[in-house]
Structure formats: C-alpha cells, structure tokens
Amino acid sequence: MTKEKRKFKISANMVLNIFVGAFTLYLIYYFCTSEDGLIDLFSTPGSFIPLWLIIAVVVYDFNIIIDSVVTLLFIRTQFPHFKFIDAMKVAFVGVFFSAVTPSSTGGQPMQLYLFSKMNVSVGFSSACMTQKFLIYQIVTALYSVFSIILRPQYFESAFTNFWSTAFVFMGLAFQLSVMAGFVVLSFCKRITSKILQFVDWIMHKMKFIKNPDKKIASIRQEVEGFHKYNKIIMKNKKLLIASYILIFFQVLCVMAAPYFIYISFGMPEIASANGQPVGSFFDFVCIQSFVVFTSNLVPLPGASGGAELAFTMYFSQFFIVGAVNKIKPAILLWRFSSYYGPLIITAPFSYLTKNKKGEDERKKIIEEQVLINDEESVAEVTAENFAQDTNI
C-alpha cells in the first residue's frame, strides 16, 4: 500500500526564510566585492592578522560553553545525573533555532522539546530556561545602562538624525519591555491567569486547535508547575549568584568580538599614526552593548540588516580613520564570528529535535510551550514549520 504523496505548500515562514537568505547573501556579496570591502582588504599585504580573527571566534563561541554550564547548574537542582554533554546539546539547539527564527523566538521552545526527550519535566525546564533568559536580559540591560553612563559620547554619536535616534531608543525600549514581560510571566500569577483566559477564548473562538478544553487544562497544569519551580529556584541563592557571575562573563564574551577584529586590522596603530584616539577593550564592550540592544529591534532572523546598520552607526569612528576605511570587512568578519560561524557549527545539532516516533507528539509539545512562553506568537513555531521551512 503506497503512501499518498504530501502536497508541497508555500508557507509564510518559507517566504520569510527565502527572503532572509537572499538578503544575507546580498550583504555578504556587497561587503566582499564593494570598494574597501573584504577582497580589497586581502589584496593588501600585511593589512590583516588572521590570528586575531580566530581569537574573536573562539571568545564568542566560549559564551555557548558558559551557557551550557549555567543550564547544567539549573537542571541539576532537580536532576542531579543530568550530564554536561546534554547541556551542550541544549545550548547548541538554542543557538541554531534562535538564529533561524524571527526575533530569536524559536530557540527556547526547541530547547524545551529537547528537554522533554531527555525526560526532564516540561514545567521545571520552562522555569529554568525562563529564569536563565531573564538573568541574561538583566545582565545585558545593566551592561547597556552602565555603558551609557560611563561612555555617553559613543552613545550620543549615533544620534545623527531623527530616524537613527528613534532606532536607538526603540531598541532600548524593546529590550527593557522583553525583560519586563518575562518578569511578569514568571512571578505575577494573576496576570498569567488573565493571559490564559485570553488564550482559552482564542482557542474556542478561532477553533484552530482540537479539544481546546483539554489543551488549556494541560497548559494550566504546566503553568502551575512553572510557577512552583520558579519559587524553588528563587530560594536557591547560591544558584542565582553563580548564574549572575557566569552570565556576566558570557555577555562579556559576546561583547568582546569586535575588539579583536579591530586589532586584527591594525587599527590602533593607524589611529595613533593619524593622531586619533585609540579604542580600548572597555570602549568596545560598551559600544557593542549599544549595537546589541539597537539591533534587537529588527524582527528578522539574526537581526539581518539591523545588526549591520547598528555596527556602522557606532563603530565607524574606529574603522574609518583618515584615508583608511575598513568598516565593511569589519562588519562581515564580525557577523562571521558572531552569527554565520555559530550557525554553521550548531546546525548539525538541529537533528536532535527530530522525533523518530512521529511528528504529532513533537508538534503537540512545541505548540504548548509556545503558548506558555511566547506571548508574541501562538502558532509560528511548530514542528511542521521547522521541518519544512528550514530544510532540516
């Protein structure tokens, strides 16, 4: 008996992925072939030191190792036999699906699904991942706030016109609102209950999910477990202190990559020879924090376009000195070290989210977790979309 052939469907996610892929290829082509691009850089002997690029890649990727350690600490509070290699798998899956989904919305649901395959309870893993994400957002926000206080001149340099100013402030507002949203969902049971009532109403009104009463009951049960485990985690002061310290260094690894690219081009010597101020490691960490919160405003996978624009807005003064202009290759190498490289490294681990027993169970788990954890979208992240639209 032959199986009926599956009809090919063009979904919104597929169209978005094609657009982002084409746009990304165009940006790579532009930064390579345009004047003062990467090809021009490599054609000039002695203008680039590859070792510093390797260091930039290693330092950035080390943040994934730290993320794995933090995950391990959280999960072992209830599952003492949880292995570091499993925490690494979860971290790699999170990096990959965050990179290929709009606003990084796909990372956490897929991590929760992988936890379920590792026999870690959904409510507990949801609480752990949410608290870890919340700490990451708090630390990142603190980096931004202190950077504005300590290096206001670099922050003000982006205010060239109304649109750039609006772009900066909207990015900062978005980062703070995401953090506030997770705080509300984590600790305000009354508001969470109201959200669930709204979800319940949507389910019955739109009728896009079978057995809505059963589904909402299951979600309520998971949310109860989520809040219960949140309370347990918040009482573990040693865990929280260790997490804040580790995530401080994790964010530092993320912020440090542009500085090593700056050194790789020999820009400190060029700036000094032209009587221009030389950027320090601390300067670059502060400026990169501005780049991060500004580019977060762009809802495309990897903040494509927005990340490059933000980097140009803040770092041009360091990569354009006199007649020397290296901003284009700097952008491309930064994106390679912080986005394209990690995406390539973590892509093979997406296979871990394949369900050998069938897609129905996988789809069910992800739909439930999206409803709990992602207030922006109810049905964007499903197993079928990931399997079809990202071609994994």
C-alpha positions in Angstrom: 0.0 0.0 0.0 1.6 3.2 -1.1 1.5 6.3 0.9 -0.2 9.3 -0.5 2.2 12.0 -1.7 2.4 15.0 0.5 1.4 18.2 -1.2 4.0 21.0 -1.4 2.9 24.1 0.4 4.4 27.6 0.4 4.1 29.0 3.9 4.8 32.5 5.2 7.8 31.1 7.1 9.2 29.7 3.9 8.8 33.0 2.1 10.5 34.7 5.0 13.4 32.3 5.1 13.9 32.7 1.3 13.9 36.5 1.7 16.3 36.5 4.6 18.6 34.0 2.9 18.7 36.1 -0.3 19.2 39.3 1.7 22.0 37.7 3.7 23.8 36.5 0.5 23.5 40.0 -0.9 25.0 41.6 2.2 27.9 39.1 2.1 28.5 39.8 -1.6 28.3 43.6 -1.0 30.8 43.6 1.9 33.2 41.3 -0.1 33.2 42.9 -3.5 32.4 46.6 -3.0 35.1 49.3 -2.7 37.1 48.9 0.5 35.5 45.5 1.0 36.9 42.2 2.1 38.6 41.4 -1.2 40.3 44.8 -1.2 41.5 44.2 2.3 43.0 40.8 1.5 44.7 42.2 -1.6 46.8 44.5 0.5 49.7 42.6 2.1 50.1 42.9 5.9 46.7 44.6 6.3 45.1 41.8 8.2 46.3 39.4 11.0 44.2 36.2 10.9 45.1 35.1 14.4 43.0 37.9 16.0 40.0 36.8 14.0 40.5 33.2 15.3 40.6 34.6 18.8 37.4 36.6 18.2 35.6 33.4 17.0 36.9 31.4 20.0 36.0 34.1 22.5 32.5 34.5 21.1 31.9 30.7 20.9 33.0 30.4 24.5 29.8 32.1 25.5 28.0 28.9 24.4 30.2 26.9 26.8 29.3 29.2 29.7 25.6 29.0 28.7 25.9 25.2 28.9 27.4 25.4 32.4 24.6 27.7 33.6 22.0 25.3 32.1 23.7 22.4 33.9 23.6 24.2 37.2 19.9 24.9 36.9 18.8 21.4 35.8 20.9 19.6 38.3 19.0 21.1 41.2 16.3 18.6 40.4 18.0 16.1 38.1 21.5 15.5 39.6 22.5 13.0 37.0 22.0 15.4 34.1 25.2 15.4 32.0 27.3 18.3 30.7 27.2 16.9 27.2 23.4 17.1 27.3 23.5 20.7 28.5 25.8 21.4 25.5 23.3 19.8 23.1 20.5 22.0 24.5 22.7 25.1 24.2 23.6 24.3 20.5 20.0 23.7 19.7 19.0 27.0 21.3 21.7 28.9 19.3 20.7 27.4 16.0 16.9 27.9 16.3 17.3 31.4 17.7 19.5 32.2 14.7 17.0 31.0 12.1 13.7 32.3 13.6 12.4 35.9 13.8 13.4 37.7 17.0 15.0 34.5 18.2 11.6 33.1 19.1 12.4 29.5 18.2 15.3 28.8 20.5 13.6 28.3 23.8 10.6 26.2 22.6 13.0 23.8 20.8 15.2 23.6 23.9 12.1 22.7 25.9 11.2 20.0 23.4 14.7 18.6 23.6 14.5 18.6 27.4 11.3 16.6 27.2 13.1 14.0 25.1 15.8 13.8 27.9 13.0 13.1 30.4 13.3 16.5 32.1 9.8 17.7 33.2 8.4 20.5 31.0 7.3 22.7 33.9 10.8 22.5 35.5 12.7 23.1 32.3 10.4 26.0 31.4 11.1 27.6 34.7 14.9 27.1 34.4 15.1 28.4 30.9 13.0 31.4 31.6 15.0 32.3 34.7 18.2 31.9 32.8 16.9 34.1 30.0 15.7 36.7 32.5 19.1 36.8 34.2 20.7 37.2 30.7 18.4 40.1 29.8 19.0 41.8 33.2 22.8 41.5 32.8 22.7 42.7 29.2 20.5 45.7 30.2 22.9 46.5 33.0 25.8 46.5 30.5 23.8 48.9 28.4 22.9 51.2 31.3 26.4 51.4 32.7 27.8 51.9 29.2 25.6 54.9 28.6 26.7 56.3 32.0 30.4 55.6 31.5 30.7 56.2 27.8 27.9 58.7 26.9 29.9 60.2 24.0 29.7 56.9 22.0 26.0 56.5 22.7 25.4 60.1 21.5 27.4 59.6 18.3 24.5 57.5 16.9 22.1 60.5 17.1 22.8 61.8 13.6 19.2 62.3 12.7 15.6 61.6 13.8 15.5 58.1 12.4 18.8 56.9 13.9 17.7 58.4 17.3 14.3 56.7 17.1 16.0 53.4 16.1 18.3 53.6 19.2 15.6 54.4 21.7 13.2 51.9 20.3 15.8 49.2 20.6 16.5 50.1 24.2 12.7 50.2 24.9 12.2 46.8 23.3 15.0 45.2 25.3 13.5 46.6 28.6 10.0 45.6 27.6 11.0 42.0 26.9 12.7 41.8 30.3 9.6 43.2 32.0 7.4 40.8 30.2 9.3 37.8 31.4 9.3 39.2 34.9 5.5 39.5 34.8 5.0 36.0 33.4 7.4 34.5 35.9 6.0 36.0 39.1 2.6 37.5 38.5 0.2 34.6 38.7 -2.9 36.9 38.4 -1.7 38.4 35.1 -0.6 35.0 33.8 -4.1 33.7 34.6 -5.7 36.6 32.6 -3.4 35.7 29.7 -4.5 32.0 29.9 -8.2 33.1 29.9 -7.5 35.1 26.7 -5.7 32.1 25.1 -8.7 29.9 26.1 -11.1 32.4 24.5 -8.9 32.5 21.3 -8.8 28.7 21.2 -12.6 28.4 21.4 -13.3 31.3 19.1 -10.9 30.6 16.3 -11.1 26.8 16.5 -7.6 26.2 15.2 -6.7 23.6 17.9 -8.6 20.3 18.5 -10.0 19.7 22.0 -9.3 23.2 23.3 -10.6 22.4 26.8 -8.2 19.5 27.2 -5.4 21.7 25.8 -6.0 24.7 28.1 -6.2 22.3 31.1 -2.8 20.9 30.1 -1.4 24.4 29.8 -2.8 25.4 33.1 -1.2 22.4 34.7 2.2 23.2 33.2 1.9 26.9 34.2 1.2 25.8 37.8 4.4 23.7 37.7 6.2 26.6 36.1 5.4 29.0 38.9 6.1 26.3 41.6 9.6 25.7 40.2 10.2 29.4 39.9 9.7 29.8 43.6 12.1 26.9 44.3 14.8 28.4 42.0 14.4 31.9 43.6 15.1 30.4 47.0 18.4 28.9 45.8 20.6 32.0 46.4 23.9 30.2 45.6 22.5 29.1 42.2 21.3 32.7 41.4 24.7 34.3 42.4 26.6 31.7 40.4 24.3 32.3 37.4 24.7 36.1 37.5 28.5 35.8 37.7 28.7 33.2 34.9 26.3 35.1 32.6 28.3 38.3 33.3 31.3 36.6 31.6 29.0 35.1 29.0 27.8 38.5 27.9 31.4 39.8 28.0 32.4 37.1 25.5 29.5 38.3 23.2 30.6 41.9 23.5 34.3 41.3 23.1 34.5 40.0 19.5 34.6 43.4 17.7 37.7 44.5 19.7 39.7 41.6 18.4 38.6 42.4 14.8 39.7 46.0 15.5 43.2 44.7 16.4 43.3 42.3 13.5 43.2 45.2 11.1 46.0 47.1 12.9 43.6 50.0 13.5 45.2 51.0 16.9 48.5 51.7 15.1 46.7 53.5 12.2 44.7 55.6 14.7 47.8 56.5 16.7 49.7 57.5 13.5 46.8 59.8 12.4 46.5 61.4 15.9 43.1 59.8 16.5 42.1 58.2 19.9 42.7 54.5 20.1 39.8 52.4 21.2 40.3 50.3 24.4 38.8 46.9 25.2 36.4 48.7 27.6 35.3 51.1 24.9 34.5 48.3 22.5 32.5 46.4 25.1 30.4 49.5 25.9 29.8 50.2 22.2 28.9 46.6 21.4 26.3 46.7 24.1 24.7 49.6 22.2 24.8 47.6 19.0 23.1 44.6 20.7 20.1 46.4 22.1 19.7 48.5 19.0 19.8 45.6 16.5 17.3 43.6 18.7 14.6 45.8 17.3 14.8 44.2 13.9 12.5 41.1 13.9 14.3 39.2 11.1 16.4 36.1 11.8 19.8 37.2 13.1 18.5 40.8 13.0 19.7 40.8 9.4 20.2 44.4 8.2 19.7 45.9 11.6 22.8 44.4 13.1 24.9 45.7 10.2 23.3 49.1 10.4 23.9 49.4 14.2 27.5 48.3 13.8 28.1 51.0 11.2 26.4 53.7 13.4 28.5 53.0 16.4 31.9 51.7 15.2 32.6 53.8 12.0 34.7 56.2 14.0 37.1 53.3 14.8 37.3 51.6 11.5 37.4 54.8 9.3 40.5 56.7 10.1 41.8 59.3 7.6 42.2 57.6 4.2 41.8 54.1 5.8 38.3 52.6 5.6 37.8 49.1 6.9 34.2 49.2 8.2 32.9 46.9 5.5 35.3 44.0 6.1 34.9 44.6 9.9 31.1 44.1 9.6 31.5 40.9 7.6 34.1 39.4 9.9 32.1 40.4 13.0 29.0 38.7 11.5 31.0 35.7 10.7 32.4 35.4 14.2 29.1 36.1 16.0 26.4 34.8 13.6 27.3 32.8 10.5 30.1 30.8 12.3 27.9 29.7 15.3 25.0 29.0 12.9 27.2 26.6 10.8 28.7 25.0 14.0 25.3 24.3 15.6 23.3 23.4 12.5 24.1 19.6 12.8 22.6 19.6 16.3 19.2 20.5 14.9 18.8 16.8 14.1 18.4 16.2 17.9 14.9 17.7 17.6 13.8 15.2 15.1 11.1 12.9 16.5 11.7 9.3 15.4 8.3 8.2 16.7 6.5 10.8 14.6 5.8 14.5 14.3 2.4 14.6 16.2 4.0 14.4 19.7 6.7 16.9 18.7 4.1 19.3 17.3 2.0 19.0 20.4 4.8 19.8 22.9 6.1 22.8 20.9 2.6 24.2 20.5 2.0 24.0 24.2 5.4 25.6 25.0 4.9 28.4 22.6 1.6 29.2 24.2 3.2 29.3 27.6 6.5 31.0 26.8 6.0 33.2 23.7 3.4 35.9 24.1 4.2 37.2 20.7 3.1 34.2 18.7 0.8 31.2 19.2 1.4 29.2 16.1 4.6 30.4 14.5 6.9 27.8 16.0 5.6 24.3 15.2 7.4 21.2 14.3 6.0 21.1 10.8 7.2 24.6 10.0 10.7 23.9 11.3 10.9 20.6 9.3 9.6 22.1 6.0 10.8 25.7 6.1 14.3 25.4 7.4 15.0 22.2 5.4 16.5 20.3 8.3 
